[in-house]
Amino acid sequence: MLIIITLLLQYFRSFSDSSSVYLEKGTTDSFFSLNNPLLYSLLLLVVLIAVLTIFYKYVVRPMQKNFQAQQRDMKSKHTQLMAAFAELDPDPVFRFDDEGRIIMTNSSGQKLCNDSYAVGMMLEKIIPQVKEVDLKKCIQDGSEINLISQIENKYYMFTIRGIPELGIGQIYGSDITDLKKTQQNLITALNKAEESEKLKSFFLAQMSHEIRSPLTAIMGFNLMIKDYLPKDVPEDLDYAFYAIDRSSRRLTRTIEKLLNMSQLQTGGYEMNIEKFDVAELVKEILTNYEEEAKLNDVEITLEFKTDEFTVTKDKYAIHQILSNIIDNAVKYTKKGTISIQLDRNENDNLFIYVKDSGIGMTDDFIANLFVPFSQEVMGYNRPYDGTGLGLALSKKYADLNNIDLKIESEKNLGTAVTILFK
């Protein structure tokens, strides 16, 4: 179009001079002659405008209308697809205005309204928790809010999203009934487990009291009778006194270990940090095993290679660790030796080294050494008594007190335990 106008302007300029001369000399007849450049230019312009008008009317305009129709059709199809997408969604979808009034919903959302027509209803009548949300502000800010609501016998997770540019909001629901039931079942199971744990702890505490009380009396009267009798009692009677005392102590240790494991597993153990002398504690524990070591023909030696034995730890826990390790050394050693050394390493950390010449352990069992109730030989006919809790308890107490517990053993050659205080 621009090119044509330019050509016309150029044409007019080329004939301007000749046209003016022609007008001065020409008559009326010659004016309307095709030889008149001005008339010829006007006719050419009219023809050109007519061609352009026809081209625009029958070519350009139809193309524009067709393009606009295609755009409208695409928008309509897109709207239909979006509507179908929301309609086919198995979960409820609502569209609402800034007053919280529903302006559109899908079939799943309509089902939540029972027999009422959803459009026009207030959203809070269907989802009561919406009362707690400022829907107008949500739309203005374009924010997103999540809430859980129970509708009849189902639970839904609703996500509210504001669309500020349209002045509306949408809420998308998701049925979480199965998830909620699973969660409730887990809570119920947890409550039952806690009740069971409380019952177990109560049972152990009661049994501990019921067993310890008579055991204390048995051990006390056993010692009283032994002291009352002459020193030269028959050997079998003397052994009877020892057996009563040993069995009573065994039952006491068993109950104590069960209670301790229960406390540690449930987090009920309370530490009491204090400063004390480890050497004195070791001596105290060894006095309880002197007679048993003598009967097993076991020689116990205690060696101090340092002068400083003070530590700041939980004394009860350290007592349990040492008692369990020394108890195992005495129990699993027959006609051998047990050596105990207290020393300090290159970092000046105190450690206790307990080495026995007992039956030792296999590599396979050492891998499960700290598992509660585990013993290398299981069953009622096992050659050694015990609950399999000693080392498991020792490990837990050691971890609580930042103590390294290292155990090395070889079958039929003995076991070495290192207790490193840090």
Summary of the structure (lengths in Angstrom):
residues: 422
radius of gyration: 49.6
end to end distance: 95.2
largest distance: 174.5
contacts: 1133
relative contact order: 0.05
helix: 55%
strand: 20%
